[in-house]
Amino acid sequence: MRSSPLPSLHMTMRVFAKAIALLLALNLVCIAAQIDPIAALTRFNTWWIVGHGRARLVYPSDFQNGQLPIESLMGAHTLAYTTKANDEFRVLVLGESGIAGWGLPDQDTFSAQLTARNLKVHGKRLVAYNLAYPSPNVARDILILDAALSYQPDLIIWFITPAALDNAPSSIGTNSVFFDLNRDRLQRLTTTYALQAWFAARMDSVPTWRSWTAIRGQDTLPVWLNTLLYPFIAPDLGQTNRHLNNEPIPAKARYTSGQVGFDPMPNETWRFLDMGKSMAQQVNAQLLLVNEPMLIGSGSNSDVNYNLQYERAFYEAYRQNLTAYAAEKSISFVDLWNVIPAASFTDTPLHANAAGYAALVDQITIPISKLGEIGH
């Protein structure tokens, strides 16, 4: 029988001690060089093999409900593989899962249909890039925008819903994982724009020992490994045959008047809208804020609620306040809340089919035309 490479306990302990010492030394080197090994590893992706990137960001429900840092998301997006041409009018689209096109193939999403219209702004061809992400939250949108500013946008179309402006700390929900993965970026932005109190109310303090650990975020590794399959295996995007307009509206909606997080309106979270305007100006881009279309239900309880999400009185107060806020802050704004027919909505009051987003594209060309000469 072959002898063991570690014939004694003493030898085993010596090898183990050397391994620990080597690991500690590597940890200190990474800290001194400000290197996060796992973050650097998860930026690697396989889209370079096909050479065009992904049309959408990696969704948290694509694989095992996992999330990745923004740098990883952007590195696999088509933006990272597309050099801006001289004749391109580049549009970045922000929003939640409906605008991302949950349940739809790439070619049917809002961004893809807007690009397919072959519009020209100032004589340049309009190309829209889909940076929407599930679970509405304006702070999350700002994190994505901050990472995308280096890609030379000309216009940022930002779709807003009431839920995205919920000021209750508990409202961040699944975005808490996203915020934690991108904590440094979020802290930098909230400090720059004097929103430290907003940050402190939502983010747990970091243990002292964490600053002495370079290897962290191991939970992202299985998620990252799954995303390496993206160019070869299409993810499940939740296609459905459900149509909410055929279902009754409940007696009580999820969001109602006087609810915590919305009383008052505007509140501290609305200041992220100001941040978006400022960030757009920094790169000489225009910002268009859009009140996202939603289902206007009918039948029983429709006199009280628009749909299962929003009470009528609550939503009308939100619309009025958002319009006034945009005017006060000189933010270009258009209210398109009712431009998608009820029959086009699918499994949520914000998810529509291809025909619904075609109707939205018809309407969005109007405010875009006011930003500059538009044609075909």
Secondary structure by P-SEA (a helix, b strand, c coil): ccccccccaaaaaaaaaaaaaaaaaaaaaaaaacccaaaaaaaccccccccccccccccccccccccccaaaaaaaccccccccccccbbbbbbbccccccccccccccaaaaaaacccccccbbbbbbbcccccccaaaaaaaaaaaccccccbbbbbbccccccccccccccaaaaaaaaaaaaaaaaaaacaaaaaaaccccccccccccccccccaaaaaaaacccccccccccccccccccccccccccccccccccccccccccaaaaaaaaaaaaacbbbbbbcbbbbbcccccccccccccccaaaaaaaaaaaaaaaaaaccccccccccccccccccccccccaaaaaaaaaaaaaaaaaaccccc
